Amino acid sequence: MKLPVIKHLTEFIAENDRDFVLETVETLEALTEVPSLKDEELDVIGELISNLYGAVEVDKLIKDQGMSTKDALNTFMKRVLGSIDK
């Protein structure tokens, strides 16, 4: 996950709609079923999907809990890093 990418996608969601990102995730997930994809290509798609889902989670923190973008990003990354440490 890349914080600058998640931040940019969060701004995209704020200007547009969360559904655009969720539909993109669905499209990328469908692409992972192509049998001819190489492992490196699947890794890139997986990274994109994780960043997109990260942006959706940050958007939820902003809208549901009223956090600032900065606080929501920090909270999300702490949660991610906490789950990695376990």
ABEGO torsion letter per residue (X at the ends): XBAAAAAAAAAAAAABBAAAAAAAAAAAAAAAABAABBAAAAAAAAAAAAAAAAAAAAAAAAAAAGBBAAAAAAAAAAAAAAAAAX
